[in-house]
Amino acid sequence: MSWHAEGRVCVVAHTTEVPSDAEWSAYLEAMRVYPRVRELRVLIYSAGGGPSSTQRQRLQQQVGHRTPPVAILTTTATPMHGIGTALRWFNGQVGMFEEHQREAAYAHLGLSPFESASAGMCLARLRRQLGLEKRAALG
């Protein structure tokens, strides 16, 4: 798992694995102190992995009733599709998108053209960092 937040956009990338508890704790802490958390939009890419049920519970406890728009880019054949459905139970602003529907994901988040371009570049960088280059070529 890797992430980067800039402005009002947080981009998160997951490998095929569940994040470690240390990774998840670091992410939650970064989001807890993020200065623009009330304006946040979250773009998530998953190669199949995503937070465990315990990690999702921790997320729900932290965000409470502040439920930011979330766009999840994945394929329907990954466990993240089910995780996205579970996330919708406490955040009705979660949208699921196929990897090739990136523009629709940006629109769901209400991103400006500049934010969309920046999020796309950030996502490509995070995917490279996680060794997901081959999957990046598909999106």
N, C-alpha and C positions, 0 to 999 in steps of 0.2 A: 504494500500500500504506500502511496505517495500522494501528496497534495500540495497545492499552492493557492494562497488567497491574495487577491489584489483588487483594490477598489471594493466593489460590492459583489464580486464573483469569486467563488471558491471552486477550484477544479480538483477532483479526487480521481485517482486511478487505482484500480484493484487488479492484482494478478489473478491466478486461478485459485488462490488460497484464501482462507479466512485471515484477516489481519491478526498479528500477535496482540496480546493484551497491552503490551508496551506501546506498540504503534497506535492502537485505538485510544489509549489514555493520552498520548501526546497530541493526537488529533483533537480529541475533545477539549483538552486544555487550551490548545491554540484557538479553537473556536470560541471558548468561554471568554477569553480576553481580547478577541478580535474587535477592534474599535468600531467597525461598521456592521456588527452582527445583526442588528435590526433590519438592515437593508439587504442582507445576504441572499444571493442566488447560488445554488449548488449544482454544478455539472459533474456527474459521476460517469466514469467509464469503467466497465468491468470485463475482464477476460474470462470471467466465470465466478470469481470469488467475491466475497463481501462480508459484512459483519455477521457475527454469530447472533443467536437470539439474545444471549446475555449482553452482548455489545449493543444491540439495538435497544434493549431495555435501558441501558445507561444513557444512550442518545436521547431517548424519549424523556427520561427524567431530567436531563440537562435542558432540553429545549422547551419543555412544558407546553404552553399554548402558543409559543412563537414558532410557527411552522413555515419556514421559508419555502419558496418554490424550488423544486428539485427536478432535474432531468437526468434520467439514467439511460446511458447508451450501452446496449448489450445485444445479444441475440436471444431469441426465445428459448434456445436450447440450454441456457446456462442457469445455475442455481440463483443467480442474481435476479432473474425474472421473478422468481418466487419471493425473494427478499424484497423486491420493489413492491410487490403486492402487499406484503406484510407492512411495509412502511406507510402505505396508503391508509392503513387502518387508523393511524394517528396523525397523518398529514395528507389531507385531500389534495394538496398541491404537488404531489409526486406524479411525474409523467414518465412513461416507459417508451423508449425509442430504439429502433434498430440502429446499428452502427451507421448506416448510410443516410439516416434521417437527422443528421447533425443540425441542419438549418431549422428544422421543426423543433428540435430540442432548444435551440437558442431562442426561438420565438416563444416557446412555452415559458422560458425564464424572463422574457421581456428585455433581452439584451439589446443594446445599441449595436450598430455595425462595428464600431471600434471595440466594444466589449466582446462581440462574437469573434472577431479576428484574433484578439488577444487570448481568448479562451481556447480557440483552436490551436494556436501556437503553443500555449502552455500544455494542453493535452498531449500534443505530439512530443513535447520535451519529456513529460512524465512517463509516457509510454516507452520512450527510448531508455530512460533511466531504469525502468523496471524490466527491460529486455523484451518488450512486447512489440518490437519493430515490425515483425511479419504481420501481426494483427493490425498495426497502425496503417499498413498499406491498404488494408481492406476498407478502412473508414473514411 
